[in-house]
Amino acid sequence: MAKSVVVLHQAGLTEVPVNPERVAVIGVAPLDVLDSLGIEPVAVNKGAYLPDYLKKYVSDEYASSGSLFEPDYESIYTAKPDLIIVGIRSAANFKALSEIAPTIVFSVDSHQGYWESTKKQWEVIGRIFSIENRVKAKEQELEAVFRELAEYSEGMTALTVMKSGNNLTTFGENSRFSSIYKDFGYQEAVKHIRENKHGDVISYEFIREANPDTLLILDRDKLTSGTHTGRTPGIDNDLVRQTHAYKNNKIAYLDIGAWYVAAGGVTATQIMLDNISQLQ
């Protein structure tokens, strides 16, 4: 009889097979983790944005597990998975998917702290695939970088801004980008930012008044433009030029794929660290 292990995840306790050979994935972050650890899925979500380093999964070689939000139950059933891993966007389908195969929810909790929560997700994967030592080694490697960056940014303020079309929003320490404050060590340039999934609407005047030491920019439009990094049009203006961040060359244009879509992944986390490292 095949060995199994009981793992704790967002939806509770689930008994899953050890070293499953046929894994269906719905979600970019769990796909990133499997890809980084050399685990080949049989079914992946289709039609959604994928970072360049995951583009190979667009191939018809991999069956469709549906979209990020809506599983393709027939396709998943046909793929005969012995494990299904779903990200937060499809977590509501956990019960129905569990009728096909043992299912776990891969979900990073920003309130718990990005890095602490992310490590727990990786460790669940490590237990299932009997690669705990590899996972722990990767955690220790990245832990040292987190610590170094947090020490560098101690006492510095930051403002996190997302541009989407003509709209600007900002995110605080309890948002989806909480890692900037809880893991990378920055202080909020503006306290009590309204917590909202899509951020708190602001203006360029707001950025000038906040006058952060560091300005972190995410351009949501790049998810559809095909260019995921680089400068964001409109940010370099007279109001932003009045900030400490601009004057001291402390503006970072964050990789939208890593921070917004694949956060929680191994490669995504490395990209996040690289983005913040450029501010040193």
N, C-alpha and C positions, 0 to 999 in steps of 0.2 A: 504493500500500500504506500502511495506517495506521501512524503512528509508534508506537514502543513504547519503554519504559524499563525497565531492570532495577533493582529495589529490594531492599534488604536488610531483612529483618524477622525476627521470632523464629524462624520455621520455615526460614529460609535465604534464598536469592536467588530472585526470581521475576520473569519478564518479563511486564509488564502493558502494556496499551494506554495511550497518552497521551490524556487527556481522554475517558475512557470515558463513554458516554451512559446505560448501563443498569447500575446498581450495586445489588447485593444486600448487605444488612448484617445481621450477627448480633452484637448487642452494643450496650449503651447508650452507652458511651464513644465508639466510632467513629460512631454515629448522631449524637451531640452534635456531634462535629467537623464532619461533613458539613452538618448543619443550620446551624451557626454560619457556615460558609463559603458557604452558599447552594447547596449541591449536593443535588439531589433524588434520593433512591434510588427504585428501583422495587419493592423488597421489603425488609421489616424484620421483626425478631422480634416475635412476638405473645404475649400472655398474661403477660408479665413486667411488673414495676413500671416505670413511666416517670415521670420528673420532669414537673412541670406544663408546662414549656416545650417538652416533646416530645410532649405529648398528641395533637397532630394526627395522629401516625403510628398511632394506634389505628384510624383510619378505614379502611374497606374499599377506599379509593382506592389503598392500598398493599398489594401481595400479601404473603402470609406467607412468611417465611424460616425459620419454625419457632420453637422456644423458645430461650432463652439457651444451653441445653445440648445440645439435639437439633435439628439442621436438618431442615426439611421439604424433602427432596431433590426430590420431584416438583414442589412449588410453585416452588422455586428454578429448576429446569430449565425449567419452563413460562414463567417470567418472562424467560428468555433474557438473563441478565446477561452483560456483557463484563468485569465485575470483581466479585469477592466479597470482602468485608472481614469478618473474624471477630474477636471479642474473645477474651479469655483463656478464658472459660468454655466456649467451643466450639472451642478450638484443637486439641483431639484429633481433630476431624473434618476437619482441613486437607487431608489426602491425598485423601479421598473427594470433598470439595468441589472440589478442583483438577481433577478429572475433568470437571466441568461447565464451569468457567471459571477463568481465572487467579485465584488466591486469595492474600491476604496476611493475616497475623495482626497485629492491633493489640493490643499488650500493654505496659503500663507495668511496669517493673522497679523495685520499691521498694528493692532493695539498691543499685541504681545511683544512686538518688536520684529522687524523684518528678518534679521539675521538669526535670532533665536528660533523663530517659527520656521524659517527655511531649513535650518539644520534638522529640525524634527521631521520635516517631510522627507529629506534626503535619507535620514536614518531608517525610516519606514521602508523605503526602497532598498536600502542596504540589507535589512533583515530579510526581506522577501527573496532577494537574489543572492544571499550569502556572500555579500561583498562589504561587510561592515568595516573592515580594515581600510579598504580603498576609500570609502566614504569619509571615514574619520581622518585619513591623511589629507584629503582635499579640504576638509573643514579646517584643519589645523593650518594648512597653507594659507587659506584666505583669511582666517582669524587674525593672523599676524598683520596682514595688510589693513584690515579694518581697524585694528588697534593703532597702527601707525598713522592712519589718516585721521582718526578721532583725536589723537594727541596733537596733530598739526592744526586742526580746526578749533581746538578748545578756545572759548572766549569770542569766537567770530560769529557774526550773525549771517543768516542766509534767507533768501526769499526764493521760493520755488514757483515758477510761473509756467503755465501751459498756454500755448497759442493754438486756437482752433478757428480757422477762418478769420473773422474780424474780432473774435472774442478773446479776452484774456481772463484766466482764472488763476487763483493761487491756492496752495495746499499747505496745511500746517502739520504739526507733529503727530496728530492722530489720523492722518489721511492715508491714502494708498501709497504716498511717498514719505511715510513716517521715517524711513531709514535715514533720510538726510539729517534728521535731528536725533533719532534714538541710536543710530549705529555709526553714522559718520561724525557725530559730535557737534554739529552746528547748533546755535541758538536761533530761535525764531526772530526774524527782524520785526515781525508784527505778531503780537500775542492774540489769542482768542479768535483765530480765523475760523469762520463758520465751517463746520465739518459737513462735507457734501461729496457724494460720489464723483461729481464732475468738477469740484472745486468751487471757490467763492469768487464771483465775478469782480474784476478790478479794472483799473485803467492805467495808462502810462503815468498819469499824475500820482496815482497810488504808489507806483514803483519809486518815483522820485522822492515822495514823502517818506516812504519806508527806509530809503537810503541804506540798503543792505551792504555788508562787507563783501558778500558773495551773492551772485545772481545765477540761478540755475534755470535753464530754459528747456522746455520740451515743446516740440512742434508736432501736434497731432496730425496736421495736414500731410506730414511726411509718410504716414501710413498708406496713403493713396498715391503719393507722388513717385514712390520708388526710391527716394533718397532719404536715408534714415538718420544721417548725421550732417554736420556742417552748420553754418550760420542760418538763422531764421530771418527772413525778410521782415522789415518793419521794426525790429528790436533796436537796431542802432539808430536812435533818434535823439533829438535835443534833450528830452526829459531823462532818458536813461543815461545819457552822457554826464549828467549831473551827480550820479551816484558814486559812492566810494568804490563799488564793484567795478564800474567802468573805468574810473580813473586809475585803479590799481591792477587792471587786467585780470579781474577775478570773475569773469563770466564764463560759464561752461554750458555748451550746447549738448544736452544729454541724448543718448541713443534712445529714441522713442520705442523701438522694438523691444529692447531689453527692459526698460523701466516700466513701460505701460502694458505690454502684451505678454512677455515671457518672464516677468519678475518671479523669482522662485526657482528658476532654472540654474544649472551650474554655469554654463557659458554666459547666460544673462547676468549672473552675479559678478562674474569676472569682468564683463563689459562695464557694469556699474562702477566697480572699483577703479577701472581704468579711467572712466570719465571723471571721477572725483580726483584721481591722482594728478590729472593735468593742471589742477589748481595749485599744486605745491610749487 
